[in-house]
């Protein structure tokens, strides 16, 4: 009886692992298809030059 329990446990473990891996693969395929349906949104800042304005005042947090 004890051997049968171990055999069933191993079969269930292998079956569950295979099921999860197949589930993830199907989910990834579905997600890839969904991403292809909708074009990627461009950032409103994409292609624009960045302008950095630096203060001429000394840093007050330096402790000096």
The first five atom37 places (N, CA, C, CB, O) and aatype in JSON, in Angstrom:
{
  "aatype": [20, 20, 20, 20, 20, 20, 20, 20, 20, 20, 20, 20, 20, 20, 20, 20, 20, 20, 20, 20, 20, 20, 20, 20, 20, 20, 20, 20, 20, 20, 20, 20, 20, 20, 20, 20, 20, 20, 20, 20, 20, 20, 20, 20, 20, 20, 20, 20, 20, 20, 20, 20, 20, 20, 20, 20, 20, 20, 20, 20, 20, 20, 20, 20],
  "atom_mask": [
    [1, 1, 1, 1, 1],
    [1, 1, 1, 1, 1],
    [1, 1, 1, 1, 1],
    [1, 1, 1, 1, 1],
    [1, 1, 1, 1, 1],
    [1, 1, 1, 1, 1],
    [1, 1, 1, 1, 1],
    [1, 1, 1, 1, 1],
    [1, 1, 1, 1, 1],
    [1, 1, 1, 1, 1],
    [1, 1, 1, 1, 1],
    [1, 1, 1, 1, 1],
    [1, 1, 1, 1, 1],
    [1, 1, 1, 1, 1],
    [1, 1, 1, 1, 1],
    [1, 1, 1, 1, 1],
    [1, 1, 1, 1, 1],
    [1, 1, 1, 1, 1],
    [1, 1, 1, 1, 1],
    [1, 1, 1, 1, 1],
    [1, 1, 1, 1, 1],
    [1, 1, 1, 1, 1],
    [1, 1, 1, 1, 1],
    [1, 1, 1, 1, 1],
    [1, 1, 1, 1, 1],
    [1, 1, 1, 1, 1],
    [1, 1, 1, 1, 1],
    [1, 1, 1, 1, 1],
    [1, 1, 1, 1, 1],
    [1, 1, 1, 1, 1],
    [1, 1, 1, 1, 1],
    [1, 1, 1, 1, 1],
    [1, 1, 1, 1, 1],
    [1, 1, 1, 1, 1],
    [1, 1, 1, 1, 1],
    [1, 1, 1, 1, 1],
    [1, 1, 1, 1, 1],
    [1, 1, 1, 1, 1],
    [1, 1, 1, 1, 1],
    [1, 1, 1, 1, 1],
    [1, 1, 1, 1, 1],
    [1, 1, 1, 1, 1],
    [1, 1, 1, 1, 1],
    [1, 1, 1, 1, 1],
    [1, 1, 1, 1, 1],
    [1, 1, 1, 1, 1],
    [1, 1, 1, 1, 1],
    [1, 1, 1, 1, 1],
    [1, 1, 1, 1, 1],
    [1, 1, 1, 1, 1],
    [1, 1, 1, 1, 1],
    [1, 1, 1, 1, 1],
    [1, 1, 1, 1, 1],
    [1, 1, 1, 1, 1],
    [1, 1, 1, 1, 1],
    [1, 1, 1, 1, 1],
    [1, 1, 1, 1, 1],
    [1, 1, 1, 1, 1],
    [1, 1, 1, 1, 1],
    [1, 1, 1, 1, 1],
    [1, 1, 1, 1, 1],
    [1, 1, 1, 1, 1],
    [1, 1, 1, 1, 1],
    [1, 1, 1, 1, 1]
  ],
  "atom_positions": [
    [[0.83, -1.2, 0.0], [0.0, 0.0, 0.0], [0.87, 1.26, 0.0], [-0.94, 0.0, 1.21], [0.55, 2.23, -0.68]],
    [[1.94, 1.24, 0.75], [2.81, 2.41, 0.84], [3.47, 2.71, -0.5], [3.87, 2.2, 1.92], [3.62, 3.88, -0.87]],
    [[3.86, 1.69, -1.23], [4.48, 1.88, -2.54], [3.49, 2.51, -3.51], [5.0, 0.54, -3.09], [3.87, 3.38, -4.31]],
    [[2.25, 2.09, -3.46], [1.22, 2.65, -4.33], [1.03, 4.14, -4.07], [-0.12, 1.91, -4.13], [0.83, 4.92, -5.0]],
    [[1.11, 4.54, -2.81], [0.97, 5.96, -2.48], [2.11, 6.78, -3.09], [0.95, 6.16, -0.95], [1.87, 7.86, -3.61]],
    [[3.34, 6.27, -3.03], [4.48, 6.98, -3.6], [4.37, 7.06, -5.12], [5.78, 6.3, -3.2], [4.7, 8.08, -5.73]],
    [[3.91, 5.98, -5.73], [3.76, 5.98, -7.19], [2.71, 7.0, -7.61], [3.36, 4.57, -7.7], [2.93, 7.77, -8.55]],
    [[1.58, 7.03, -6.91], [0.52, 7.99, -7.22], [1.02, 9.42, -6.98], [-0.73, 7.71, -6.37], [0.73, 10.31, -7.78]],
    [[1.76, 9.64, -5.9], [2.28, 10.97, -5.6], [3.23, 11.45, -6.7], [3.0, 10.97, -4.24], [3.17, 12.61, -7.11]],
    [[4.1, 10.57, -7.18], [5.04, 10.93, -8.25], [4.28, 11.22, -9.55], [6.07, 9.8, -8.47], [4.61, 12.18, -10.25]],
    [[3.29, 10.41, -9.86], [2.5, 10.64, -11.08], [1.76, 11.97, -11.0], [1.48, 9.49, -11.3], [1.74, 12.72, -11.97]],
    [[1.18, 12.27, -9.85], [0.47, 13.54, -9.67], [1.45, 14.71, -9.78], [-0.26, 13.57, -8.31], [1.13, 15.72, -10.41]],
    [[2.62, 14.59, -9.18], [3.62, 15.65, -9.23], [4.08, 15.91, -10.67], [4.82, 15.3, -8.34], [4.17, 17.06, -11.1]],
    [[4.37, 14.86, -11.39], [4.81, 15.01, -12.79], [3.67, 15.58, -13.64], [5.27, 13.64, -13.36], [3.9, 16.46, -14.46]],
    [[2.47, 15.09, -13.43], [1.32, 15.59, -14.19], [1.04, 17.05, -13.89], [0.09, 14.76, -13.88], [0.75, 17.82, -14.81]],
    [[1.12, 17.44, -12.63], [0.86, 18.83, -12.26], [1.92, 19.76, -12.84], [0.81, 18.98, -10.72], [1.61, 20.85, -13.31]],
    [[3.17, 19.32, -12.81], [4.26, 20.13, -13.38], [4.07, 20.3, -14.89], [5.62, 19.47, -13.08], [4.23, 21.4, -15.41]],
    [[3.74, 19.22, -15.57], [3.51, 19.31, -17.01], [2.32, 20.22, -17.31], [3.27, 17.9, -17.61], [2.38, 21.02, -18.25]],
    [[1.26, 20.11, -16.53], [0.08, 20.95, -16.74], [0.42, 22.43, -16.58], [-1.03, 20.57, -15.75], [0.0, 23.25, -17.39]],
    [[1.18, 22.77, -15.55], [1.55, 24.16, -15.32], [2.41, 24.7, -16.46], [2.29, 24.31, -13.98], [2.2, 25.82, -16.92]],
    [[3.36, 23.91, -16.92], [4.23, 24.36, -18.01], [3.43, 24.57, -19.3], [5.35, 23.34, -18.25], [3.67, 25.55, -20.02]],
    [[2.51, 23.67, -19.59], [1.66, 23.84, -20.79], [0.76, 25.05, -20.62], [0.81, 22.57, -21.04], [0.56, 25.81, -21.57]],
    [[0.21, 25.24, -19.43], [-0.66, 26.39, -19.15], [0.09, 27.7, -19.38], [-1.2, 26.34, -17.7], [-0.44, 28.63, -20.0]],
    [[1.33, 27.78, -18.88], [2.15, 28.99, -19.07], [2.43, 29.23, -20.55], [3.47, 28.87, -18.29], [2.4, 30.37, -21.01]],
    [[2.71, 28.16, -21.29], [3.01, 28.31, -22.71], [1.8, 28.84, -23.47], [3.47, 26.95, -23.31], [1.92, 29.73, -24.3]],
    [[0.63, 28.29, -23.18], [-0.6, 28.76, -23.82], [-0.87, 30.21, -23.43], [-1.81, 27.86, -23.44], [-1.27, 31.02, -24.26]],
    [[-0.65, 30.53, -22.16], [-0.85, 31.91, -21.7], [0.1, 32.88, -22.38], [-0.67, 31.99, -20.21], [-0.31, 33.99, -22.73]],
    [[1.34, 32.49, -22.57], [2.31, 33.34, -23.26], [1.92, 33.57, -24.72], [3.72, 32.72, -23.18], [2.04, 34.68, -25.24]],
    [[1.45, 32.51, -25.37], [1.02, 32.66, -26.76], [-0.17, 33.61, -26.84], [0.65, 31.29, -27.37], [-0.23, 34.46, -27.74]],
    [[-1.1, 33.48, -25.92], [-2.27, 34.35, -25.91], [-1.85, 35.8, -25.68], [-3.28, 33.9, -24.83], [-2.33, 36.71, -26.36]],
    [[-0.94, 36.03, -24.73], [-0.48, 37.39, -24.43], [0.25, 37.98, -25.63], [0.44, 37.39, -23.19], [0.06, 39.16, -25.94]],
    [[1.06, 37.2, -26.31], [1.76, 37.69, -27.5], [0.77, 38.1, -28.59], [2.73, 36.62, -28.04], [0.94, 39.12, -29.25]],
    [[-0.28, 37.29, -28.76], [-1.31, 37.63, -29.76], [-2.03, 38.92, -29.38], [-2.32, 36.48, -29.9], [-2.32, 39.74, -30.25]],
    [[-2.31, 39.1, -28.11], [-2.99, 40.32, -27.65], [-2.1, 41.54, -27.86], [-3.37, 40.19, -26.17], [-2.59, 42.6, -28.25]],
    [[-0.81, 41.41, -27.61], [0.12, 42.53, -27.79], [0.23, 42.9, -29.26], [1.5, 42.19, -27.23], [0.42, 44.08, -29.59]],
    [[0.11, 41.93, -30.15], [0.21, 42.21, -31.58], [-1.06, 42.89, -32.1], [0.47, 40.93, -32.36], [-1.01, 43.59, -33.12]],
    [[-2.18, 42.69, -31.44], [-3.44, 43.3, -31.88], [-3.42, 44.82, -31.73], [-4.62, 42.72, -31.09], [-3.98, 45.54, -32.56]],
    [[-2.77, 45.29, -30.69], [-2.79, 46.71, -30.38], [-1.39, 47.29, -30.56], [-3.3, 46.96, -28.95], [-0.43, 46.76, -30.01]],
    [[-1.26, 48.37, -31.34], [0.07, 48.96, -31.53], [0.59, 49.57, -30.23], [0.03, 50.04, -32.63], [-0.18, 50.0, -29.37]],
    [[1.9, 49.58, -30.11], [2.52, 50.14, -28.91], [2.33, 51.65, -28.91], [4.03, 49.78, -28.86], [2.56, 52.32, -29.91]],
    [[1.9, 52.17, -27.77], [1.69, 53.61, -27.65], [3.04, 54.3, -27.52], [0.77, 53.94, -26.44], [3.91, 53.87, -26.76]],
    [[3.19, 55.37, -28.25], [4.42, 56.14, -28.18], [4.35, 57.09, -27.0], [4.67, 56.93, -29.49], [3.28, 57.59, -26.65]],
    [[5.48, 57.31, -26.39], [5.57, 58.26, -25.29], [5.41, 59.67, -25.84], [6.92, 58.11, -24.53], [5.92, 59.97, -26.92]],
    [[4.71, 60.56, -25.12], [4.57, 61.93, -25.61], [5.91, 62.67, -25.68], [3.62, 62.71, -24.73], [6.03, 63.67, -26.39]],
    [[6.91, 62.18, -24.96], [8.23, 62.83, -24.94], [9.2, 62.2, -25.94], [8.82, 62.76, -23.53], [10.33, 62.66, -26.07]],
    [[8.76, 61.16, -26.63], [9.64, 60.45, -27.55], [10.02, 61.34, -28.73], [8.98, 59.16, -28.04], [9.15, 61.94, -29.37]],
    [[11.31, 61.42, -29.01], [11.78, 62.2, -30.14], [12.03, 63.66, -29.83], [10.82, 62.1, -31.25], [12.53, 64.4, -30.68]],
    [[11.69, 64.11, -28.63], [11.9, 65.51, -28.27], [13.24, 65.65, -27.56], [10.75, 66.03, -27.36], [13.69, 64.75, -26.86]],
    [[13.85, 66.8, -27.76], [15.13, 67.08, -27.12], [14.89, 67.4, -25.65], [15.86, 68.25, -27.83], [13.95, 68.12, -25.31]],
    [[15.74, 66.88, -24.79], [15.63, 67.16, -23.36], [16.34, 68.47, -23.05], [16.23, 66.0, -22.52], [17.46, 68.7, -23.49]],
    [[15.67, 69.32, -22.29], [16.25, 70.59, -21.89], [16.41, 70.55, -20.38], [15.35, 71.81, -22.34], [15.45, 70.31, -19.65]],
    [[17.63, 70.79, -19.92], [17.93, 70.77, -18.49], [18.26, 72.18, -18.05], [19.11, 69.79, -18.16], [19.13, 72.83, -18.63]],
    [[17.55, 72.66, -17.05], [17.78, 74.01, -16.52], [18.43, 73.84, -15.15], [16.45, 74.85, -16.43], [17.84, 73.25, -14.24]],
    [[19.63, 74.38, -15.01], [20.35, 74.27, -13.74], [20.24, 75.59, -13.0], [21.83, 73.88, -13.96], [20.27, 76.66, -13.6]],
    [[20.13, 75.48, -11.68], [20.02, 76.68, -10.85], [21.41, 77.29, -10.66], [19.38, 76.34, -9.49], [22.4, 76.57, -10.55]],
    [[21.47, 78.61, -10.61], [22.75, 79.28, -10.37], [22.99, 79.49, -8.88], [22.8, 80.62, -11.1], [24.09, 79.89, -8.48]],
    [[21.98, 79.21, -8.05], [22.13, 79.36, -6.6], [22.94, 78.19, -6.06], [20.75, 79.45, -5.9], [22.83, 77.07, -6.57]],
    [[23.76, 78.42, -5.0], [24.5, 77.31, -4.4], [23.54, 76.35, -3.71], [25.56, 77.84, -3.39], [22.45, 76.73, -3.27]],
    [[23.96, 75.11, -3.62], [23.14, 74.07, -2.99], [23.04, 74.35, -1.5], [23.73, 72.66, -3.24], [24.06, 74.41, -0.81]],
    [[21.83, 74.51, -0.98], [21.63, 74.83, 0.44], [21.72, 73.59, 1.31], [20.27, 75.51, 0.64], [21.86, 73.71, 2.53]],
    [[21.65, 72.42, 0.73], [21.67, 71.19, 1.52], [23.05, 70.62, 1.75], [20.85, 70.18, 0.86], [23.17, 69.53, 2.31]],
    [[24.1, 71.33, 1.35], [25.45, 70.79, 1.48], [26.03, 70.95, 2.88], [26.36, 71.45, 0.48], [27.03, 70.33, 3.2]],
    [[25.41, 71.79, 3.72], [25.89, 71.95, 5.09], [26.99, 72.96, 5.23], [26.36, 70.65, 5.61], [27.61, 73.02, 6.29]],
    [[27.27, 73.76, 4.25], [28.34, 74.76, 4.33], [27.8, 76.13, 4.63], [29.14, 74.81, 3.05], [28.56, 77.09, 4.73]]
  ]
}
